[in-house]
Amino acid sequence: MNREVRLFRGEVFYFISSPLESKDSYCYYPDGALLVSDGKVADSGPYETLHARYPSVPETDYSGKLIMPGFIDSHIHYSQSEIIGMHGCQLLDWLNDYTYPAEQAFSSREHAEKTARFFIHELLKNGTTTCMAYATVHPESVDALFTIASEYDMCMLTGKVLMNRNAPKGLLDSTEKGEADTRRLIEKWHGKGRNRYVITPRFAITCTLDQLESVGRLHAEYPDTYIQTHLSENRDEIDSVLSLYPGHSDYLEVYERTGLMTDRTVFGHCIHLSKEECERLASAGATIAHCPTSNLFLGSGLFNMSLVNTFAIKTTLATDVAGGTSFSMFRTMGEAYKVQQLNGYPVSALELLYKCTLGSAKALHLEDKIGSFTPGSDADFIVVDYASTDSQQLRKEYLQRTNNWNIENKLFGLQILGDDRAITATYLIGKQVL
């Protein structure tokens, strides 16, 4: 633990509520400061006020740069890091041609640790300080990711993938073995340090009914764990699920009947939802992880954010690497904006940023620990350069000249033009790790 007390000066920004619910949803101090003590946020506000309040505290000066909570990526596959950007498939072919062959290598602990180290460094380089990640069917893959994350004191949510059909033999387990492995991993890692366990059935195509029921039992036994899976990403996927589960009115009902529909469940994608499914997701308090770069790259469809907002469904943003094409949440926000433009919904910069900071923290029941600068929160934050490229610098000068250099234009520019070059520094528990 970092025991140092330090004041960080810069433009301080964080959310206190949803911009969809309040016009006063954020705190912004153009010349602000963040006080970190013992790895926790102790105070924030105007720099002059905090400097006078804590005159003897050492300072780090990031004037002119943005200090904000780190990003939260709510749906990503660490085991797919090496296949990012492979050509020419939609979802089911992508799994068979690229994903499953790559994931078989994770039976090697050495390979898993090497990939986990790359993965975490890539997240930190892009300003992501927390993620909910898919491992593989191999327990070694889970051990590796939790182990490397613990070295950084990173808040990591992950779990062993459960699959017992419709995949290569080297990636299949039985319902009994999958349940036993998951229980052992929960006991080993869940709640240890900053680690959180996520029970992870890949999706209904690769899980039999009894395996999904085992997930429901496990979550009932360990109710503060999470569940993650995929839902309605691709129309061929939906048709396949309904053929495998006759007697179900829709895809979501498969998960409902087996106990997977909870307020701690994160469903990836959810592009092709009926209004009835939206109503049930909202009623259960489940979360949708929107993955725009993946949805575009795999040709899956255009997620309707306006529709799910109408039902007040908890919605987060996620990269879905490696179906997704970038580890950067800035690029993810930019592609989310474009998708919603095609849907006739010009989503605001504030809404997008909320969905991968405090909004995501709330969806994961971690808002008391991450996602904002509320006193007592873990000091996971990033320092962002508004003008890390010549194009951004020119845009900045234009907006300054026209008196439009305000926080929303600053954030929107980062979302459309930003990437890992905009991340000046990344801090976990008050300690600089990048």
ABEGO torsion letter per residue (X at the ends): XBABBBBBBEBBBBBABBAAABABABBBBABBBBBBBGGBBABBEBAAAAAAABAABBBBBABGBBBBBBBBBABBBAAAAAABGBBGBBAAAAAAAAAAAAAAAAABAAAAAAAAAAAAAAAAAAGBABBBBBBBABAAAAAAAAAAAAAAGBBBBBBBBBBABGBBAAABBBAAAAAAAAAAAAAAABGBEABBBBBBBABAAABBAAAAAAAAAAAAABAABBBBBBBGABAAAAAAAAAABBGBABAAAAAAAAGABBAABBBBGGABBBAAAAAAAAAAGBBBBBBAAAAAAAGAEBBBAAAAAAAGBBBBBBAGOAABABABAAAAAAAAAAAAAAAGBBBBAAAAAAAABAAAAAAAGAAAABGBABBGBBBBBBBBBABABAAAAAAAAAAAAAGABBAAAAAAAAAAABBAAABABBBBGGBBAX
